């Protein structure tokens, strides 16, 4: 019961973290960036500033769907970031450019995360169903297989933490070095947006670890009966 309560608390924190990020992005979307660049233009300039010339910047479908794909060296920005000229757009675009810089510099955690993508994708679709079916049928083998697959998801989440934190660190540093952030108010806005985003990754990882432990206790505690 205490473990279940912990899961509920973490789930509530995860929702709060997501809401906090959306609120921070919404707030600083109303604050114009002094440099006057769109997110796409800022990302392109930061890439050039970092000596990266082989990464494309494209418009992505969906809201806050921003990401960097190392497979084809493409930085995809959602419409509100790609076209936005706000402090929020600047921060998110710089963060994604930070991932491209990680890739160019051979950042090890990013390499490990890329390797973990296939198993994490499989685990996210099959992990929970196999655990539940295995527990329902009292099949330790089936539930154990689901547990292994879900562990791959949690491992991906844990590897993502240093990747995301480092991308934000690079974003803040590169924005300052390229003189795209004008004054302490804009710098504080970028910090708040990126810190709020980082919190979503942290809480998601903690929730994943707690869920893994919970199901491990269920599988190993009752799966052999």
C-alpha positions, -999 to 999 in steps of 0.1 A, spaced: 0 0 0 28 25 8 44 17 -26 11 23 -44 7 56 -26 42 66 -37 33 58 -73 2 79 -70 22 108 -56 48 105 -84 21 104 -110 6 135 -96 40 152 -96 45 141 -132 13 158 -142 23 189 -122 57 190 -139 41 188 -173 17 216 -164 46 236 -150 66 234 -182 35 243 -203 28 273 -181 64 285 -182 65 281 -220 32 299 -223 43 328 -201 76 334 -219 60 329 -253 46 364 -246 80 379 -239 97 389 -272 134 380 -276 156 410 -279 177 395 -307 146 394 -329 153 359 -343 128 331 -348 136 298 -330 146 283 -364 170 312 -371 184 311 -336 190 273 -338 208 277 -372 230 305 -358 239 284 -327 248 255 -349 270 277 -370 285 292 -339 293 257 -327 309 247 -359 281 224 -370 272 227 -407 255 194 -416 223 197 -395 190 207 -411 164 227 -392 128 217 -402 93 224 -391 77 196 -371 41 187 -368 24 189 -334 26 212 -304 59 212 -284 71 182 -305 106 197 -307 134 171 -310 168 164 -326 171 132 -347 207 120 -348 199 94 -374 195 120 -402 210 150 -384 177 169 -385 165 194 -358 127 195 -359 109 224 -342 72 228 -336 55 257 -352 54 279 -321 92 274 -317 102 274 -354 84 307 -361 83 322 -326 104 352 -317 99 348 -280 122 340 -251 105 306 -248 111 298 -285 147 308 -281 152 285 -251 136 255 -266 154 259 -300 187 263 -282 181 232 -262 175 211 -293 206 227 -309 224 215 -278 215 179 -287 230 185 -322 261 198 -306 263 168 -283 261 146 -314 288 165 -332 311 163 -301 305 125 -297 288 129 -263 287 94 -248 253 95 -230 236 106 -263 252 76 -281 240 53 -253 205 67 -255 204 62 -293 214 26 -288 186 22 -262 159 35 -285 148 2 -302 145 -17 -269 128 12 -252 102 14 -280 95 -23 -278 93 -21 -240 69 9 -240 44 -11 -262 48 -46 -248 61 -42 -212 30 -34 -193 7 -58 -213 30 -87 -207 33 -79 -170 -4 -77 -165 -12 -108 -186 15 -127 -169 3 -118 -134 -33 -126 -144 -23 -160 -157 2 -166 -129 29 -170 -155 62 -160 -141 79 -163 -175 55 -140 -192 55 -114 -164 92 -116 -162 96 -110 -199 74 -79 -195 94 -67 -166 127 -70 -186 111 -50 -215 98 -23 -191 133 -21 -175 145 -11 -209 121 19 -208 133 29 -174 170 26 -185 162 49 -214 146 74 -190 177 73 -167 201 77 -196 180 106 -208 186 126 -176 223 136 -183 215 140 -220 187 165 -213 205 183 -185 237 187 -206 217 200 -236 201 227 -215 236 236 -201 249 239 -236 219 259 -246 224 285 -219 261 288 -226 258 290 -264 230 316 -262 252 338 -240 283 332 -262 264 341 -294 249 372 -277 213 360 -284 201 366 -249 198 402 -240 199 410 -204 192 392 -171 154 391 -176 157 371 -208 183 348 -193 160 342 -163 132 334 -187 153 308 -206 164 293 -173 128 289 -161 116 273 -194 145 249 -195 145 241 -158 108 233 -160 114 210 -190 142 193 -170 118 187 -141 95 167 -164 123 143 -173 134 139 -137 99 131 -124 93 108 -153 125 89 -145 116 86 -108 81 74 -116 96 48 -140 120 35 -113 91 33 -87 69 15 -112 97 -10 -121 102 -17 -84 65 -21 -78 60 -46 -106 92 -64 -97 78 -70 -62 46 -82 -77 63 -106 -102 89 -120 -79 67 -119 -48 38 -137 -64 48 -149 -98 62 -182 -86 31 -193 -66 
